[in-house]
Amino acid sequence: MVADLHATHPLIAEGGGHRHNDRYQHPVDFLKHHRSSPLDPVERTAPAVELVDPSPATARAAVAGFARHHRLPTAEIDNLVFASHEAITNALMHGRPPTLLRLWAQPDRVTVTVTDTGPGPSDPLVGLLLPGPLHGPGSGPRLGLWLSHQLVDVAHRHDPDGYTIRLEAHHPLDHTD
């Protein structure tokens, strides 16, 4: 984590001032080397639901029902359903079969993964920047991924067997005493 902090900050506080950080990396270069998020511990467990090659409609229904059953707030359910739909649609259009949708519930969140055997997006900034007019009408998967990043927690993982996008919606913190 300390190495990542050095790589992502151009200045270092030192002796009441700031100095240039020789270990700073341009964000694109940093992201190229950090394209894959590690497995979340929940992903090491059996999913509560696993669907193979679901249609976008089936994925939406499964995620909505699962999230409702686990009492996510309506807005979080809507956000997770949207992001899951985008992930499934992108996997079906741009990935390679089979496409797997997996769902887990924990007391504080619902986790969805969508995996296909394709390489996933090559652009390390996809989903992080609002697509501009250069990407054409609708901006395809770029706009959907960007919106997903705005609505839920998103992580990407590239490995030799394919590409996984992890989506998480959280229960609001309970501040009752």
LUMKOLLUM-229448 format. One record per residue (C-alpha): residue number from 0; residue in one letter; x, y, z. Coordinates in Angstrom, 3 decimals, decimal comma, always signed. Layout:
<rs>
<r><pos>NUM</pos><code>A</code><xx>X</xx><yy>Y</yy><zz>Z</zz></r>
...
</rs>
This chain:
<rs>
<r><pos>0</pos><code>M</code><xx>+0,000</xx><yy>+0,000</yy><zz>+0,000</zz></r>
<r><pos>1</pos><code>V</code><xx>+2,866</xx><yy>+2,391</yy><zz>+0,753</zz></r>
<r><pos>2</pos><code>A</code><xx>+4,365</xx><yy>+1,718</yy><zz>-2,678</zz></r>
<r><pos>3</pos><code>D</code><xx>+0,996</xx><yy>+2,531</yy><zz>-4,273</zz></r>
<r><pos>4</pos><code>L</code><xx>+0,802</xx><yy>+5,775</yy><zz>-2,296</zz></r>
<r><pos>5</pos><code>H</code><xx>+4,239</xx><yy>+6,791</yy><zz>-3,548</zz></r>
<r><pos>6</pos><code>A</code><xx>+3,315</xx><yy>+5,816</yy><zz>-7,110</zz></r>
<r><pos>7</pos><code>T</code><xx>+0,154</xx><yy>+7,931</yy><zz>-7,100</zz></r>
<r><pos>8</pos><code>H</code><xx>+1,302</xx><yy>+11,154</yy><zz>-5,428</zz></r>
<r><pos>9</pos><code>P</code><xx>+3,602</xx><yy>+13,562</yy><zz>-7,325</zz></r>
<r><pos>10</pos><code>L</code><xx>+4,681</xx><yy>+15,378</yy><zz>-4,139</zz></r>
<r><pos>11</pos><code>I</code><xx>+5,809</xx><yy>+14,137</yy><zz>-0,753</zz></r>
<r><pos>12</pos><code>A</code><xx>+5,363</xx><yy>+16,126</yy><zz>+2,451</zz></r>
<r><pos>13</pos><code>E</code><xx>+8,688</xx><yy>+16,490</yy><zz>+4,206</zz></r>
<r><pos>14</pos><code>G</code><xx>+9,974</xx><yy>+18,823</yy><zz>+6,889</zz></r>
<r><pos>15</pos><code>G</code><xx>+6,996</xx><yy>+21,190</yy><zz>+6,716</zz></r>
<r><pos>16</pos><code>G</code><xx>+7,188</xx><yy>+21,455</yy><zz>+2,921</zz></r>
<r><pos>17</pos><code>H</code><xx>+6,805</xx><yy>+19,370</yy><zz>-0,196</zz></r>
<r><pos>18</pos><code>R</code><xx>+9,335</xx><yy>+17,777</yy><zz>-2,491</zz></r>
<r><pos>19</pos><code>H</code><xx>+9,113</xx><yy>+16,069</yy><zz>-5,885</zz></r>
<r><pos>20</pos><code>N</code><xx>+8,401</xx><yy>+12,334</yy><zz>-5,660</zz></r>
<r><pos>21</pos><code>D</code><xx>+10,751</xx><yy>+10,365</yy><zz>-7,934</zz></r>
<r><pos>22</pos><code>R</code><xx>+8,542</xx><yy>+7,258</yy><zz>-7,618</zz></r>
<r><pos>23</pos><code>Y</code><xx>+5,413</xx><yy>+8,971</yy><zz>-8,974</zz></r>
<r><pos>24</pos><code>Q</code><xx>+3,848</xx><yy>+7,291</yy><zz>-12,023</zz></r>
<r><pos>25</pos><code>H</code><xx>+1,476</xx><yy>+8,808</yy><zz>-14,540</zz></r>
<r><pos>26</pos><code>P</code><xx>-2,063</xx><yy>+7,500</yy><zz>-13,746</zz></r>
<r><pos>27</pos><code>V</code><xx>-2,341</xx><yy>+5,580</yy><zz>-17,038</zz></r>
<r><pos>28</pos><code>D</code><xx>+1,006</xx><yy>+3,870</yy><zz>-16,423</zz></r>
<r><pos>29</pos><code>F</code><xx>+0,015</xx><yy>+3,051</yy><zz>-12,834</zz></r>
<r><pos>30</pos><code>L</code><xx>-3,321</xx><yy>+1,578</yy><zz>-13,930</zz></r>
<r><pos>31</pos><code>K</code><xx>-1,694</xx><yy>-0,509</yy><zz>-16,684</zz></r>
<r><pos>32</pos><code>H</code><xx>+0,296</xx><yy>-2,291</yy><zz>-13,977</zz></r>
<r><pos>33</pos><code>H</code><xx>-2,642</xx><yy>-2,506</yy><zz>-11,556</zz></r>
<r><pos>34</pos><code>R</code><xx>-5,379</xx><yy>-3,709</yy><zz>-13,915</zz></r>
<r><pos>35</pos><code>S</code><xx>-6,483</xx><yy>-6,586</yy><zz>-11,727</zz></r>
<r><pos>36</pos><code>S</code><xx>-8,067</xx><yy>-6,293</yy><zz>-8,330</zz></r>
<r><pos>37</pos><code>P</code><xx>-7,422</xx><yy>-9,186</yy><zz>-5,982</zz></r>
<r><pos>38</pos><code>L</code><xx>-10,173</xx><yy>-11,672</yy><zz>-5,220</zz></r>
<r><pos>39</pos><code>D</code><xx>-12,568</xx><yy>-10,506</yy><zz>-2,565</zz></r>
<r><pos>40</pos><code>P</code><xx>-12,660</xx><yy>-13,132</yy><zz>+0,225</zz></r>
<r><pos>41</pos><code>V</code><xx>-16,337</xx><yy>-13,791</yy><zz>-0,558</zz></r>
<r><pos>42</pos><code>E</code><xx>-15,295</xx><yy>-14,935</yy><zz>-4,050</zz></r>
<r><pos>43</pos><code>R</code><xx>-13,384</xx><yy>-17,811</yy><zz>-2,448</zz></r>
<r><pos>44</pos><code>T</code><xx>-16,711</xx><yy>-19,194</yy><zz>-1,181</zz></r>
<r><pos>45</pos><code>A</code><xx>-19,487</xx><yy>-20,908</yy><zz>-3,102</zz></r>
<r><pos>46</pos><code>P</code><xx>-21,906</xx><yy>-18,379</yy><zz>-4,577</zz></r>
<r><pos>47</pos><code>A</code><xx>-25,539</xx><yy>-18,433</yy><zz>-3,460</zz></r>
<r><pos>48</pos><code>V</code><xx>-26,546</xx><yy>-18,171</yy><zz>-7,126</zz></r>
<r><pos>49</pos><code>E</code><xx>-24,640</xx><yy>-19,061</yy><zz>-10,296</zz></r>
<r><pos>50</pos><code>L</code><xx>-26,132</xx><yy>-18,656</yy><zz>-13,760</zz></r>
<r><pos>51</pos><code>V</code><xx>-24,418</xx><yy>-19,714</yy><zz>-16,983</zz></r>
<r><pos>52</pos><code>D</code><xx>-25,002</xx><yy>-17,553</yy><zz>-20,065</zz></r>
<r><pos>53</pos><code>P</code><xx>-27,988</xx><yy>-15,650</yy><zz>-18,647</zz></r>
<r><pos>54</pos><code>S</code><xx>-29,786</xx><yy>-13,180</yy><zz>-20,869</zz></r>
<r><pos>55</pos><code>P</code><xx>-29,718</xx><yy>-9,568</yy><zz>-19,675</zz></r>
<r><pos>56</pos><code>A</code><xx>-33,393</xx><yy>-9,923</yy><zz>-18,637</zz></r>
<r><pos>57</pos><code>T</code><xx>-32,662</xx><yy>-13,081</yy><zz>-16,626</zz></r>
<r><pos>58</pos><code>A</code><xx>-29,656</xx><yy>-11,396</yy><zz>-14,994</zz></r>
<r><pos>59</pos><code>R</code><xx>-31,734</xx><yy>-8,333</yy><zz>-14,036</zz></r>
<r><pos>60</pos><code>A</code><xx>-34,468</xx><yy>-10,497</yy><zz>-12,520</zz></r>
<r><pos>61</pos><code>A</code><xx>-32,010</xx><yy>-12,680</yy><zz>-10,602</zz></r>
<r><pos>62</pos><code>V</code><xx>-30,060</xx><yy>-9,734</yy><zz>-9,181</zz></r>
<r><pos>63</pos><code>A</code><xx>-33,212</xx><yy>-7,795</yy><zz>-8,285</zz></r>
<r><pos>64</pos><code>G</code><xx>-34,826</xx><yy>-10,766</yy><zz>-6,531</zz></r>
<r><pos>65</pos><code>F</code><xx>-31,631</xx><yy>-11,690</yy><zz>-4,690</zz></r>
<r><pos>66</pos><code>A</code><xx>-30,954</xx><yy>-8,117</yy><zz>-3,559</zz></r>
<r><pos>67</pos><code>R</code><xx>-34,581</xx><yy>-7,651</yy><zz>-2,465</zz></r>
<r><pos>68</pos><code>H</code><xx>-34,441</xx><yy>-10,928</yy><zz>-0,506</zz></r>
<r><pos>69</pos><code>H</code><xx>-31,324</xx><yy>-9,651</yy><zz>+1,270</zz></r>
<r><pos>70</pos><code>R</code><xx>-33,040</xx><yy>-6,354</yy><zz>+2,059</zz></r>
<r><pos>71</pos><code>L</code><xx>-30,942</xx><yy>-3,898</yy><zz>+0,132</zz></r>
<r><pos>72</pos><code>P</code><xx>-32,583</xx><yy>-0,472</yy><zz>-0,091</zz></r>
<r><pos>73</pos><code>T</code><xx>-34,541</xx><yy>+0,094</yy><zz>-3,299</zz></r>
<r><pos>74</pos><code>A</code><xx>-32,060</xx><yy>+2,636</yy><zz>-4,691</zz></r>
<r><pos>75</pos><code>E</code><xx>-29,167</xx><yy>+0,221</yy><zz>-4,137</zz></r>
<r><pos>76</pos><code>I</code><xx>-31,140</xx><yy>-2,585</yy><zz>-5,804</zz></r>
<r><pos>77</pos><code>D</code><xx>-31,790</xx><yy>-0,374</yy><zz>-8,835</zz></r>
<r><pos>78</pos><code>N</code><xx>-28,110</xx><yy>+0,590</yy><zz>-9,033</zz></r>
<r><pos>79</pos><code>L</code><xx>-26,926</xx><yy>-3,010</yy><zz>-8,763</zz></r>
<r><pos>80</pos><code>V</code><xx>-29,469</xx><yy>-4,213</yy><zz>-11,339</zz></r>
<r><pos>81</pos><code>F</code><xx>-28,341</xx><yy>-1,522</yy><zz>-13,788</zz></r>
<r><pos>82</pos><code>A</code><xx>-24,633</xx><yy>-2,300</yy><zz>-13,313</zz></r>
<r><pos>83</pos><code>S</code><xx>-25,239</xx><yy>-6,057</yy><zz>-13,573</zz></r>
<r><pos>84</pos><code>H</code><xx>-27,232</xx><yy>-5,577</yy><zz>-16,782</zz></r>
<r><pos>85</pos><code>E</code><xx>-24,373</xx><yy>-3,529</yy><zz>-18,250</zz></r>
<r><pos>86</pos><code>A</code><xx>-21,794</xx><yy>-6,136</yy><zz>-17,234</zz></r>
<r><pos>87</pos><code>I</code><xx>-23,800</xx><yy>-9,039</yy><zz>-18,693</zz></r>
<r><pos>88</pos><code>T</code><xx>-24,523</xx><yy>-7,136</yy><zz>-21,902</zz></r>
<r><pos>89</pos><code>N</code><xx>-20,842</xx><yy>-6,242</yy><zz>-22,319</zz></r>
<r><pos>90</pos><code>A</code><xx>-19,774</xx><yy>-9,844</yy><zz>-21,646</zz></r>
<r><pos>91</pos><code>L</code><xx>-22,243</xx><yy>-11,168</yy><zz>-24,218</zz></r>
<r><pos>92</pos><code>M</code><xx>-21,312</xx><yy>-8,550</yy><zz>-26,833</zz></r>
<r><pos>93</pos><code>H</code><xx>-17,558</xx><yy>-8,213</yy><zz>-26,312</zz></r>
<r><pos>94</pos><code>G</code><xx>-16,438</xx><yy>-11,234</yy><zz>-24,275</zz></r>
<r><pos>95</pos><code>R</code><xx>-16,232</xx><yy>-14,923</yy><zz>-24,992</zz></r>
<r><pos>96</pos><code>P</code><xx>-18,583</xx><yy>-17,619</yy><zz>-23,690</zz></r>
<r><pos>97</pos><code>P</code><xx>-19,374</xx><yy>-18,944</yy><zz>-21,287</zz></r>
<r><pos>98</pos><code>T</code><xx>-20,582</xx><yy>-15,968</yy><zz>-19,266</zz></r>
<r><pos>99</pos><code>L</code><xx>-21,083</xx><yy>-16,630</yy><zz>-15,558</zz></r>
<r><pos>100</pos><code>L</code><xx>-23,152</xx><yy>-14,493</yy><zz>-13,192</zz></r>
<r><pos>101</pos><code>R</code><xx>-22,502</xx><yy>-15,178</yy><zz>-9,505</zz></r>
<r><pos>102</pos><code>L</code><xx>-24,207</xx><yy>-13,678</yy><zz>-6,440</zz></r>
<r><pos>103</pos><code>W</code><xx>-23,236</xx><yy>-13,561</yy><zz>-2,771</zz></r>
<r><pos>104</pos><code>A</code><xx>-24,833</xx><yy>-11,872</yy><zz>+0,219</zz></r>
<r><pos>105</pos><code>Q</code><xx>-23,091</xx><yy>-10,721</yy><zz>+3,362</zz></r>
<r><pos>106</pos><code>P</code><xx>-24,565</xx><yy>-8,755</yy><zz>+6,262</zz></r>
<r><pos>107</pos><code>D</code><xx>-23,216</xx><yy>-5,472</yy><zz>+4,869</zz></r>
<r><pos>108</pos><code>R</code><xx>-23,421</xx><yy>-5,982</yy><zz>+1,085</zz></r>
<r><pos>109</pos><code>V</code><xx>-24,477</xx><yy>-7,938</yy><zz>-1,971</zz></r>
<r><pos>110</pos><code>T</code><xx>-21,728</xx><yy>-8,924</yy><zz>-4,421</zz></r>
<r><pos>111</pos><code>V</code><xx>-22,216</xx><yy>-9,773</yy><zz>-8,091</zz></r>
<r><pos>112</pos><code>T</code><xx>-19,511</xx><yy>-11,029</yy><zz>-10,436</zz></r>
<r><pos>113</pos><code>V</code><xx>-19,749</xx><yy>-11,442</yy><zz>-14,191</zz></r>
<r><pos>114</pos><code>T</code><xx>-17,001</xx><yy>-13,532</yy><zz>-15,780</zz></r>
<r><pos>115</pos><code>D</code><xx>-16,292</xx><yy>-14,480</yy><zz>-19,380</zz></r>
<r><pos>116</pos><code>T</code><xx>-13,281</xx><yy>-16,075</yy><zz>-21,037</zz></r>
<r><pos>117</pos><code>G</code><xx>-12,340</xx><yy>-13,004</yy><zz>-23,076</zz></r>
<r><pos>118</pos><code>P</code><xx>-9,521</xx><yy>-10,566</yy><zz>-22,270</zz></r>
<r><pos>119</pos><code>G</code><xx>-11,779</xx><yy>-7,773</yy><zz>-20,989</zz></r>
<r><pos>120</pos><code>P</code><xx>-11,285</xx><yy>-4,093</yy><zz>-21,767</zz></r>
<r><pos>121</pos><code>S</code><xx>-7,768</xx><yy>-3,133</yy><zz>-22,834</zz></r>
<r><pos>122</pos><code>D</code><xx>-8,102</xx><yy>+0,531</yy><zz>-21,808</zz></r>
<r><pos>123</pos><code>P</code><xx>-6,997</xx><yy>+0,878</yy><zz>-18,160</zz></r>
<r><pos>124</pos><code>L</code><xx>-9,188</xx><yy>+3,987</yy><zz>-17,810</zz></r>
<r><pos>125</pos><code>V</code><xx>-12,415</xx><yy>+2,416</yy><zz>-19,086</zz></r>
<r><pos>126</pos><code>G</code><xx>-15,204</xx><yy>+3,215</yy><zz>-16,665</zz></r>
<r><pos>127</pos><code>L</code><xx>-13,133</xx><yy>+5,784</yy><zz>-14,798</zz></r>
<r><pos>128</pos><code>L</code><xx>-13,558</xx><yy>+8,697</yy><zz>-17,190</zz></r>
<r><pos>129</pos><code>L</code><xx>-16,772</xx><yy>+9,999</yy><zz>-18,721</zz></r>
<r><pos>130</pos><code>P</code><xx>-16,683</xx><yy>+9,012</yy><zz>-22,407</zz></r>
<r><pos>131</pos><code>G</code><xx>-16,301</xx><yy>+11,959</yy><zz>-24,731</zz></r>
<r><pos>132</pos><code>P</code><xx>-17,748</xx><yy>+12,629</yy><zz>-28,177</zz></r>
<r><pos>133</pos><code>L</code><xx>-14,756</xx><yy>+10,901</yy><zz>-29,805</zz></r>
<r><pos>134</pos><code>H</code><xx>-16,179</xx><yy>+7,541</yy><zz>-28,823</zz></r>
<r><pos>135</pos><code>G</code><xx>-19,270</xx><yy>+7,983</yy><zz>-31,023</zz></r>
<r><pos>136</pos><code>P</code><xx>-23,010</xx><yy>+7,920</yy><zz>-30,372</zz></r>
<r><pos>137</pos><code>G</code><xx>-23,907</xx><yy>+6,310</yy><zz>-27,070</zz></r>
<r><pos>138</pos><code>S</code><xx>-20,243</xx><yy>+5,477</yy><zz>-26,408</zz></r>
<r><pos>139</pos><code>G</code><xx>-21,083</xx><yy>+1,767</yy><zz>-26,160</zz></r>
<r><pos>140</pos><code>P</code><xx>-19,670</xx><yy>-0,107</yy><zz>-23,174</zz></r>
<r><pos>141</pos><code>R</code><xx>-17,669</xx><yy>+2,930</yy><zz>-22,043</zz></r>
<r><pos>142</pos><code>L</code><xx>-20,743</xx><yy>+4,885</yy><zz>-20,945</zz></r>
<r><pos>143</pos><code>G</code><xx>-22,334</xx><yy>+1,882</yy><zz>-19,221</zz></r>
<r><pos>144</pos><code>L</code><xx>-19,134</xx><yy>+1,120</yy><zz>-17,312</zz></r>
<r><pos>145</pos><code>W</code><xx>-18,732</xx><yy>+4,761</yy><zz>-16,329</zz></r>
<r><pos>146</pos><code>L</code><xx>-22,320</xx><yy>+4,871</yy><zz>-15,040</zz></r>
<r><pos>147</pos><code>S</code><xx>-21,773</xx><yy>+1,602</yy><zz>-13,172</zz></r>
<r><pos>148</pos><code>H</code><xx>-18,719</xx><yy>+3,098</yy><zz>-11,450</zz></r>
<r><pos>149</pos><code>Q</code><xx>-20,907</xx><yy>+6,008</yy><zz>-10,320</zz></r>
<r><pos>150</pos><code>L</code><xx>-23,601</xx><yy>+3,748</yy><zz>-8,857</zz></r>
<r><pos>151</pos><code>V</code><xx>-21,867</xx><yy>+0,775</yy><zz>-7,197</zz></r>
<r><pos>152</pos><code>D</code><xx>-18,391</xx><yy>-0,359</yy><zz>-6,177</zz></r>
<r><pos>153</pos><code>V</code><xx>-16,651</xx><yy>-1,839</yy><zz>-9,228</zz></r>
<r><pos>154</pos><code>A</code><xx>-13,477</xx><yy>-3,906</yy><zz>-9,472</zz></r>
<r><pos>155</pos><code>H</code><xx>-11,936</xx><yy>-5,567</yy><zz>-12,519</zz></r>
<r><pos>156</pos><code>R</code><xx>-9,799</xx><yy>-8,687</yy><zz>-12,681</zz></r>
<r><pos>157</pos><code>H</code><xx>-7,889</xx><yy>-9,979</yy><zz>-15,697</zz></r>
<r><pos>158</pos><code>D</code><xx>-6,352</xx><yy>-13,424</yy><zz>-15,502</zz></r>
<r><pos>159</pos><code>P</code><xx>-5,282</xx><yy>-16,121</yy><zz>-17,977</zz></r>
<r><pos>160</pos><code>D</code><xx>-8,749</xx><yy>-17,726</yy><zz>-17,843</zz></r>
<r><pos>161</pos><code>G</code><xx>-10,663</xx><yy>-14,550</yy><zz>-18,649</zz></r>
<r><pos>162</pos><code>Y</code><xx>-12,090</xx><yy>-11,354</yy><zz>-17,265</zz></r>
<r><pos>163</pos><code>T</code><xx>-14,259</xx><yy>-10,694</yy><zz>-14,211</zz></r>
<r><pos>164</pos><code>I</code><xx>-16,066</xx><yy>-7,551</yy><zz>-13,154</zz></r>
<r><pos>165</pos><code>R</code><xx>-17,136</xx><yy>-7,414</yy><zz>-9,498</zz></r>
<r><pos>166</pos><code>L</code><xx>-20,032</xx><yy>-5,181</yy><zz>-8,469</zz></r>
<r><pos>167</pos><code>E</code><xx>-21,017</xx><yy>-4,445</yy><zz>-4,883</zz></r>
<r><pos>168</pos><code>A</code><xx>-23,928</xx><yy>-2,624</yy><zz>-3,322</zz></r>
<r><pos>169</pos><code>H</code><xx>-23,846</xx><yy>-1,946</yy><zz>+0,391</zz></r>
<r><pos>170</pos><code>H</code><xx>-26,427</xx><yy>-1,791</yy><zz>+3,116</zz></r>
<r><pos>171</pos><code>P</code><xx>-26,484</xx><yy>+1,666</yy><zz>+4,689</zz></r>
<r><pos>172</pos><code>L</code><xx>-24,645</xx><yy>+1,887</yy><zz>+7,976</zz></r>
<r><pos>173</pos><code>D</code><xx>-26,896</xx><yy>+1,323</yy><zz>+10,950</zz></r>
<r><pos>174</pos><code>H</code><xx>-26,244</xx><yy>+4,137</yy><zz>+13,416</zz></r>
<r><pos>175</pos><code>T</code><xx>-28,754</xx><yy>+3,060</yy><zz>+16,028</zz></r>
<r><pos>176</pos><code>D</code><xx>-27,454</xx><yy>+2,673</yy><zz>+19,547</zz></r>
</rs>
